[in-house]
Amino acid sequence: MASASSICLLAALLALVSWQAMASDPSPLQDFCVADMHSPVLVNGFACLDPKDVNADYFFKAAMLDTPRKTNKVGSNVTLINVMQIPGLNTLGISIARIDYAPLGQNPPHTHPRATEILTVLEGTLYVGFVTSNPNNTLFSKVLNKGDVFVFPEGLIHFQFNPNPHQPAVAIAALSSQNPGAITIANAVFGSKPPISDDVLAKAFQVEKGTIDWLQAQFWENNHY
């Protein structure tokens, strides 16, 4: 029969392995694994290019993140640089985004299913926040000024809003995944294809079906480019 110390050691090892399995992105086992976008092999991420075929360009993009972007009807533009733009990010567990906000513009409530986000305000002022999971649904919010930093935990609904009616704002966000994903709540709920039944949504939001039909008829524009 295994001793108590052996059982404790086995439990600790299993916990460590489970923690690694729950990480957002797989940990690299070599210096780099540049994504082979044309490989027919399907893996969690991308297959690796042969290192002898790799050069510095695979780790570079002239992204012009210092250049202002045109915003959409919700007043924002998210310019994400992930593994799809820089193949060298494959397995490295990080990406970056520039976010432009028009006066009174917002990055609407959304989640990143695979990443924690840390945001730094470069210009202007932002009102930001995130909401914890059920059952508490607690809102943590803050007004950020130039140079301030705020963290949004992985998977939680969060937002940013520029309260200034006269001046735009700019932020840079780093995310803990090579491909963090984004689910904009209104787009997903009211703009799904095919649409979710208005019976389902009317009961879920406790409103008339006509209200749901009106919401589903709107054009839910994506602000991630």
C-alpha positions, 0 to 999 in steps of 0.5 A, spaced: 500 500 500 502 506 498 504 511 503 501 517 505 507 521 503 507 517 496 499 519 495 501 526 497 506 527 492 502 523 486 496 528 488 501 534 487 504 532 481 497 531 478 495 538 480 501 541 477 500 537 470 492 539 470 495 547 471 499 546 465 493 543 461 489 549 463 494 554 461 491 559 455 496 557 450 501 551 450 508 552 453 514 552 447 518 546 448 524 550 443 526 557 442 521 558 437 515 555 433 514 559 427 507 558 424 506 554 418 500 557 415 500 552 409 501 546 413 495 541 412 496 538 420 491 541 425 494 542 431 492 547 437 495 553 434 499 552 428 504 547 426 512 549 426 516 551 420 523 548 419 527 553 423 532 553 417 527 556 413 526 562 418 528 569 418 527 575 422 521 577 417 517 572 421 518 576 427 516 582 424 510 587 422 510 594 420 504 595 423 504 603 424 501 602 431 503 609 432 498 611 426 491 613 428 485 609 426 478 611 423 473 609 428 466 605 426 459 607 429 460 605 436 466 609 436 472 605 436 477 601 432 481 595 435 488 593 431 490 587 433 497 584 432 496 576 433 499 570 430 495 571 424 500 577 423 506 575 426 507 568 425 513 568 430 508 569 435 506 561 435 506 558 442 509 564 445 502 566 448 502 574 447 499 579 442 498 586 442 493 591 440 492 598 439 485 601 440 482 608 438 476 611 441 472 617 438 470 622 443 464 618 447 466 612 443 467 605 446 470 598 446 463 595 447 462 589 452 466 583 450 470 578 452 477 574 450 476 567 451 483 565 451 487 571 454 488 576 460 488 583 458 493 589 461 491 596 458 495 602 458 492 609 456 497 613 451 492 619 450 486 621 453 481 618 459 477 612 459 472 609 463 473 602 464 471 596 467 469 588 468 464 584 471 465 578 475 462 571 474 455 569 477 452 569 482 455 576 484 456 579 477 460 585 481 462 591 477 470 593 478 471 600 474 476 605 474 477 612 470 484 612 467 488 617 465 494 618 460 499 613 463 494 609 467 494 601 467 488 596 468 487 589 468 481 585 465 482 577 467 481 572 462 474 570 460 470 576 464 466 581 460 469 588 460 469 594 456 472 601 455 469 608 454 471 615 452 467 620 456 470 626 453 465 629 448 471 633 444 477 629 444 479 622 442 483 617 446 488 611 445 490 605 448 495 599 447 493 592 450 497 586 451 494 579 451 496 573 454 495 569 448 497 568 441 490 568 439 486 571 444 479 571 440 474 576 442 466 575 443 462 582 443 456 581 447 451 584 443 454 582 436 454 575 439 447 575 442 443 579 437 447 578 431 448 571 430 447 567 424 442 564 424 439 568 429 437 566 436 430 565 437 426 571 439 422 566 444 429 565 447 431 572 447 425 575 449 424 570 455 432 571 457 432 579 457 424 579 460 422 584 454 417 583 448 419 579 442 418 586 438 424 589 442 428 583 440 426 583 433 428 590 433 435 589 436 436 583 431 434 587 425 440 592 427 447 592 423 452 589 429 458 592 426 465 589 428 470 593 431 476 589 431 480 589 424 
